[in-house]
């Protein structure tokens, strides 16, 4: 089982987000560093992956609409791959 924490306070750019995902999931060298590539990998993985999003407001502040697209992708991928679990910790 893989546990990933996406912390909006730490991930300030798209590149930082994708680098974090690459390191956390040991993506192949040819990973495209975009949401289509992320979908391709997460939707087909056979490993259990728990993804927790914290500091959502900070992620949205830094990445704007891209943060919304990340969240939407993670919510949607749980519907097509039961190995992916996505949790959002509400900001206080």
N, CA, C and O of each residue as an XYZ file, in Angstrom:
368
protein
N       0.843     -1.181      0.000
C       0.000      0.000      0.000
C       0.887      1.242      0.000
O       1.900      1.309      0.695
N       0.478      2.205     -0.790
C       1.208      3.473     -0.896
C       0.347      4.566     -0.285
O      -0.847      4.663     -0.570
N       0.961      5.387      0.554
C       0.282      6.535      1.159
C       0.920      7.810      0.627
O       2.137      7.981      0.690
N       0.097      8.691      0.108
C       0.590      9.960     -0.426
C      -0.167     11.088      0.257
O      -1.391     11.047      0.381
N       0.583     12.099      0.700
C      -0.034     13.308      1.221
C       0.273     14.429      0.243
O       1.433     14.727     -0.044
N      -0.778     15.039     -0.260
C      -0.638     16.222     -1.114
C      -0.892     17.408     -0.199
O      -2.024     17.654      0.217
N       0.167     18.138      0.111
C       0.071     19.267      1.035
C       0.135     20.570      0.247
O       1.172     20.922     -0.317
N      -0.989     21.277      0.219
C      -1.081     22.520     -0.536
C      -0.134     23.603     -0.072
O       0.162     24.525     -0.833
N       0.351     23.518      1.164
C       1.320     24.507      1.653
C       2.701     24.279      1.048
O       3.507     25.206      0.964
N       2.968     23.066      0.633
C       4.294     22.728      0.115
C       4.377     22.715     -1.404
O       5.443     22.957     -1.970
N       3.269     22.435     -2.060
C       3.276     22.283     -3.517
C       2.757     23.564     -4.164
O       1.550     23.751     -4.314
N       3.667     24.425     -4.537
C       3.326     25.777     -4.994
C       3.211     25.924     -6.505
O       2.712     26.937     -6.996
N       3.671     24.916     -7.244
C       3.636     24.998     -8.706
C       3.182     23.657     -9.284
O       3.196     22.632     -8.603
N       2.784     23.688    -10.543
C       2.418     22.440    -11.234
C       3.602     21.475    -11.235
O       3.447     20.277    -10.996
N       4.778     22.016    -11.507
C       5.977     21.177    -11.558
C       6.239     20.511    -10.209
O       6.605     19.337    -10.154
N       6.052     21.255     -9.129
C       6.253     20.680     -7.791
C       5.236     19.574     -7.518
O       5.579     18.543     -6.939
N       3.995     19.785     -7.931
C       2.973     18.765     -7.744
C       3.352     17.481     -8.478
O       3.326     16.399     -7.892
N       3.703     17.600     -9.757
C       4.028     16.406    -10.543
C       5.299     15.730    -10.036
O       5.382     14.502    -10.024
N       6.281     16.514     -9.622
C       7.504     15.934     -9.063
C       7.179     15.125     -7.805
O       7.725     14.041     -7.597
N       6.290     15.658     -6.974
C       5.870     14.953     -5.756
C       5.191     13.627     -6.108
O       5.460     12.606     -5.475
N       4.327     13.639     -7.096
C       3.636     12.416     -7.503
C       4.620     11.404     -8.098
O       4.524     10.207     -7.825
N       5.549     11.879     -8.894
C       6.559     10.996     -9.493
C       7.346     10.287     -8.393
O       7.531      9.071     -8.442
N       7.808     11.048     -7.405
C       8.603     10.460     -6.324
C       7.759      9.535     -5.455
O       8.227      8.478     -5.032
N       6.534      9.927     -5.191
C       5.677      9.145     -4.300
C       5.258      7.809     -4.907
O       5.112      6.816     -4.195
N       5.067      7.790     -6.216
C       4.566      6.594     -6.882
C       5.584      5.917     -7.793
O       5.256      4.947     -8.475
N       6.801      6.416     -7.808
C       7.845      5.829     -8.647
C       7.362      5.673    -10.095
O       7.451      4.593    -10.678
N       6.855      6.762    -10.654
C       6.382      6.763    -12.037
C       7.537      6.463    -12.983
O       8.696      6.695    -12.638
N       7.236      5.954    -14.162
C       8.290      5.683    -15.149
C       8.921      6.988    -15.661
O       8.326      8.062    -15.568
N      10.114      6.868    -16.193
C      10.864      8.037    -16.657
C      10.108      8.832    -17.716
O      10.326     10.036    -17.857
N       9.239      8.186    -18.449
C       8.542      8.854    -19.547
C       7.239      9.534    -19.114
O       6.480     10.003    -19.962
N       6.973      9.592    -17.807
C       5.768     10.268    -17.308
C       5.708     11.684    -17.880
O       6.709     12.401    -17.875
N       4.553     12.078    -18.367
C       4.409     13.328    -19.099
C       4.253     14.601    -18.286
O       4.147     15.685    -18.859
N       4.238     14.493    -16.947
C       4.100     15.685    -16.096
C       2.869     16.508    -16.457
O       2.930     17.735    -16.536
N       1.760     15.824    -16.672
C       0.496     16.510    -16.935
C      -0.642     15.637    -16.406
O      -0.428     14.484    -16.031
N      -1.839     16.190    -16.379
C      -2.958     15.473    -15.787
C      -3.400     14.265    -16.615
O      -3.904     13.290    -16.057
N      -3.223     14.315    -17.915
C      -3.549     13.146    -18.741
C      -2.651     11.963    -18.381
O      -3.116     10.829    -18.274
N      -1.374     12.240    -18.199
C      -0.426     11.188    -17.826
C      -0.728     10.663    -16.421
O      -0.630      9.462    -16.168
N      -1.095     11.568    -15.509
C      -1.459     11.151    -14.152
C      -2.667     10.224    -14.193
O      -2.694      9.191    -13.523
N      -3.660     10.600    -14.981
C      -4.849      9.757    -15.140
C      -4.462      8.376    -15.664
O      -4.906      7.357    -15.135
N      -3.643      8.351    -16.694
C      -3.252      7.080    -17.299
C      -2.640      6.135    -16.266
O      -2.937      4.940    -16.263
N      -1.801      6.659    -15.407
C      -1.137      5.808    -14.421
C      -2.084      5.416    -13.295
O      -2.177      4.240    -12.942
N      -2.789      6.396    -12.728
C      -3.662      6.088    -11.596
C      -4.843      5.209    -11.982
O      -5.272      4.368    -11.192
N      -5.361      5.391    -13.166
C      -6.542      4.613    -13.563
C      -6.208      3.152    -13.851
O      -7.107      2.314    -13.917
N      -4.935      2.844    -14.021
C      -4.555      1.476    -14.359
C      -3.687      0.783    -13.311
O      -3.342     -0.387    -13.477
N      -3.333      1.479    -12.244
C      -2.469      0.853    -11.241
C      -3.179     -0.297    -10.547
O      -4.394     -0.273    -10.349
N      -2.405     -1.291    -10.186
C      -2.973     -2.432     -9.470
C      -2.556     -2.434     -8.000
O      -2.851     -3.377     -7.267
N      -1.870     -1.376     -7.577
C      -1.496     -1.218     -6.173
C      -2.537     -0.373     -5.454
O      -3.170      0.497     -6.052
N      -2.704     -0.639     -4.169
C      -3.581      0.207     -3.361
C      -2.843      1.512     -3.086
O      -1.715      1.512     -2.593
N      -3.491      2.613     -3.410
C      -2.895      3.935     -3.215
C      -3.878      4.801     -2.445
O      -4.985      5.069     -2.913
N      -3.464      5.237     -1.258
C      -4.240      6.187     -0.457
C      -3.659      7.569     -0.693
O      -2.468      7.796     -0.475
N      -4.501      8.491     -1.138
C      -4.065      9.860     -1.398
C      -4.857     10.790     -0.482
O      -6.088     10.791     -0.497
N      -4.141     11.575      0.310
C      -4.777     12.511      1.217
C      -4.389     13.933      0.822
O      -3.209     14.246      0.666
N      -5.387     14.780      0.664
C      -5.159     16.191      0.339
C      -5.361     17.021      1.600
O      -6.425     16.981      2.218
N      -4.329     17.772      1.973
C      -4.415     18.700      3.097
C      -4.061     20.103      2.607
O      -3.362     20.275      1.609
N      -4.556     21.085      3.329
C      -4.311     22.498      2.984
C      -4.777     22.810      1.559
O      -4.053     23.378      0.741
N      -6.002     22.413      1.315
C      -6.627     22.583      0.003
C      -6.695     24.052     -0.426
O      -6.494     24.364     -1.600
N      -6.976     24.947      0.513
C      -7.049     26.377      0.178
C      -5.720     26.887     -0.364
O      -5.680     27.673     -1.311
N      -4.641     26.431      0.248
C      -3.315     26.855     -0.212
C      -3.023     26.331     -1.613
O      -2.446     27.032     -2.443
N      -3.431     25.088     -1.864
C      -3.226     24.524     -3.204
C      -4.006     25.326     -4.232
O      -3.492     25.639     -5.306
N      -5.246     25.656     -3.901
C      -6.070     26.444     -4.830
C      -5.506     27.844     -5.021
O      -5.565     28.397     -6.119
N      -4.963     28.416     -3.956
C      -4.371     29.754     -4.062
C      -3.150     29.716     -4.997
O      -2.971     30.603     -5.832
N      -2.336     28.699     -4.850
C      -1.104     28.604     -5.655
C      -1.372     28.177     -7.092
O      -0.768     28.715     -8.020
N      -2.269     27.220     -7.283
C      -2.450     26.622     -8.607
C      -3.745     27.008     -9.305
O      -3.932     26.688    -10.479
N      -4.641     27.690     -8.600
C      -5.884     28.148     -9.216
C      -6.704     27.023     -9.799
O      -6.954     26.016     -9.136
N      -7.122     27.191    -11.038
C      -7.968     26.199    -11.706
C      -7.287     24.842    -11.858
O      -7.959     23.813    -11.936
N      -5.959     24.839    -11.899
C      -5.231     23.569    -12.010
C      -5.459     22.722    -10.761
O      -5.566     21.499    -10.851
N      -5.535     23.365     -9.601
C      -5.835     22.634     -8.357
C      -7.214     22.004     -8.442
O      -7.400     20.857     -8.036
N      -8.173     22.740     -8.962
C      -9.524     22.184     -9.132
C      -9.501     20.985    -10.075
O     -10.215     20.007     -9.857
N      -8.685     21.060    -11.115
C      -8.571     19.953    -12.066
C      -7.917     18.732    -11.413
O      -8.309     17.598    -11.688
N      -6.931     18.958    -10.556
C      -6.285     17.856     -9.820
C      -7.314     17.157     -8.944
O      -7.426     15.931     -8.958
N      -8.060     17.943     -8.184
C      -9.058     17.388     -7.269
C     -10.124     16.617     -8.045
O     -10.502     15.511     -7.657
N     -10.599     17.193     -9.125
C     -11.609     16.521     -9.945
C     -11.069     15.200    -10.495
O     -11.779     14.195    -10.498
N      -9.828     15.198    -10.958
C      -9.215     13.982    -11.474
C      -9.140     12.924    -10.381
O      -9.490     11.768    -10.618
N      -8.693     13.300     -9.198
C      -8.552     12.331     -8.113
C      -9.903     11.782     -7.673
O     -10.019     10.601     -7.347
N     -10.918     12.630     -7.661
C     -12.261     12.154     -7.337
C     -12.762     11.189     -8.403
O     -13.358     10.163     -8.079
N     -12.530     11.502     -9.645
C     -13.021     10.683    -10.757
C     -12.278      9.347    -10.861
O     -12.885      8.319    -11.160
N     -10.970      9.364    -10.613
C     -10.195      8.132    -10.768
C     -10.611      7.089     -9.729
O     -10.469      5.890     -9.971
N     -11.117      7.524     -8.589
C     -11.596      6.553     -7.593
C     -12.827      5.802     -8.091
O     -13.133      4.711     -7.609
N     -13.529      6.387     -9.052
C     -14.728      5.738     -9.608
C     -14.387      4.656    -10.633
O     -15.182      3.745    -10.864
N     -13.209      4.758    -11.244
C     -12.829      3.786    -12.266
C     -11.773      2.786    -11.789
O     -11.571      1.747    -12.418
N     -11.106      3.098    -10.690
C     -10.099      2.183    -10.149
C     -10.282      2.088     -8.639
O      -9.967      3.025     -7.906
N     -10.787      0.964     -8.189
C     -11.067      0.779     -6.762
C      -9.804      0.701     -5.913
O      -9.892      0.699     -4.685
N      -8.647      0.636     -6.530
C      -7.376      0.602     -5.796
C      -6.973      1.989     -5.299
O      -6.111      2.109     -4.429
N      -7.587      3.028     -5.844
C      -7.263      4.408     -5.469
C      -8.280      4.900     -4.456
O      -9.488      4.830     -4.686
N      -7.783      5.396     -3.338
C      -8.621      6.020     -2.313
C      -8.175      7.475     -2.181
O      -6.981      7.755     -2.068
N      -9.131      8.394     -2.195
C      -8.818      9.822     -2.127
C      -9.584     10.443     -0.977
O     -10.805     10.322     -0.887
N      -8.845     11.111     -0.097
C      -9.417     11.749      1.084
C      -9.051     13.229      1.077
O      -7.909     13.599      0.806
N     -10.023     14.053      1.375
C      -9.766     15.493      1.489
C      -9.966     15.898      2.943
O     -11.045     15.713      3.507
N      -8.934     16.442      3.535
C      -9.022     16.941      4.908
C      -9.435     18.400      4.814
O      -8.723     19.221      4.236
N     -10.576     18.713      5.377
C     -11.113     20.078      5.301
C     -10.209     21.058      6.028
O      -9.723     20.777      7.124
N      -9.989     22.210      5.407
C      -9.222     23.285      6.019
C      -9.998     23.829      7.215
O     -11.229     23.869      7.220
N      -9.249     24.242      8.215
C      -9.907     24.834      9.391
C     -10.002     26.330      9.254
O     -10.525     26.999     10.145
